[in-house]
């Protein structure tokens, strides 16, 4: 860039008119404010409403819960907070067990998804450019087809008279009972959330500096050794991001346990659904939701950290 | 580099696991037996039944309308959100906005559905709006969670494009709005298209949130499908699934061909 250019630029900058400066300032505020207010109203405030209603109790009528504030006479307002929903959640073993079993089902499924997803991501990242795009598309493609229909496809695959059992039957093998078990729920979660595991790990692995692997090999490390001490530690942010993308939504999953699980598959998403739709106990459902939020706050912050780490790495 | 045996095997099994159930679903949609999983010969009877079903097609039309409107709104809002997060490094509430923009990605559907329903009920009793529940409330709910996906897609596109292009246009005296429409928008357009399509798909697919915020008489396609498959297999649903999978596969094929044309080998 020549001196004359620099001079020209220096002259240009202060020439921005007052009008331009105002629109720039106003424009910036509008760009921030519009999505911010939408999310505040329709994502943040609802949690406050849920919390409020979780302190009410069920009653018959419209809406089917008691008001927190009541006007007793002309001059006084009474605030009534019921803690009975939360007490019930703590004392009734059904709820406690449902939370524990949701977390354990989600964790097991996440580990299985990681064990299948990591080799897939590794394989894609190490393929030639041509194959890489095709394989990547094959991972993303199921994500574009309906989640509900994929769960349905899986159920007709695994049911007593399903494809797997028909196939086994040709060899004279007794039909396996797969549907309506926790096993089916694991398979369902892994099946529908696998792309969420593969993609972040792939993104992480593909950015890995090949020179590091070569250096490790040159220094005499065996492939497994290189993997354990170089590749795996460097791909931890991808593993963390992928695991949280599977684990968190799986905790509150409703469709998979209700279509694939049995009557004894306890999951908290299903309990919330039943409290709301079957028992029309809105305050109880709200309390279940608030406790579920508390359960996912920790993994949620972990995910945000992993995401920030990946984003910062990009900018450097 | 010598490749082991283990990784390709697991990868192949993984891909088989992803695709076998979908492929068998499509094959069995042409089954003449009502028991969808036992093959008894080729027939297109389930397609005829699907078209004649009194619930499926009206629900599909409602869902398509909802998905189109929600996807468009989500694309606008999500793009604004992404621009704010990428272009303005420091502003009041940036962490809050960033958190609110990513949380819906993983937030369990039951929580989003319940919380929005309770918001709508409370708002109706306080301001009289939204009056009742139906298409409008479903659109608001879908826009809210789809917007997060658009934000992520546009954000990644925005963060790897050359800032000097925008700066050059500014130096030449273009107003910020002009810069956005003449420089930024054409560059991020592919991200907007995939964000819109992704939102459309997600909205078309949502069962849980819609079940909470829908009113009487506004049953979306997933709600109808769910009520049919809850009790067992349904040949009509197989036929519908095959058509939807066909459309997606066709779309992906067209996109792949277009991408190859743009980048001649």
Interface residues (C-beta under 8 A of the other chain):
Chain A: X9 X12 X20 X23 X24 X27 X28 X31 X32 X34 X35 X36 X38 X39 X40 X42 X43 X44 X45 X46 X47 X49 X50 X53 X63 X116 X117 X119 X120 X122 X123 X124 X126 X135 X137 X138 X139 X141 X142 X144 X145 X146 X147 X148 X149 X150 X152 X153 X154 X155 X156 X157 X159 X161 X162 X163 X166 X191 X194 X223 X244 X245 X248 X249 X251 X252 X253 X254 X255 X258 X259 X269 X272 X273 X276 X277 X282 X285 X286 X289 X292 X293 X296 X300 X303 X304 X307 X311 X314 X315
Chain B: X1 X2 X3 X4 X6 X7 X8 X10 X11 X13 X14 X15 X17 X18 X19 X20 X21 X22 X24 X25 X28 X35 X36 X37 X38 X77 X78 X80 X81 X83 X84 X88 X91 X93 X96 X97 X99 X100 X101 X102 X103 X104 X105 X106 X107 X108 X109 X110 X111 X114 X115 X116 X118 X119 X121 X122 X125 X140 X141 X143 X144 X147 X151 X159 X160 X171 X173 X175 X176 X177 X198 X201 X204 X205 X207 X208 X211 X212 X222 X225 X226 X229 X230 X233 X237 X238 X241 X244 X245 X248 X249 X251 X252 X256
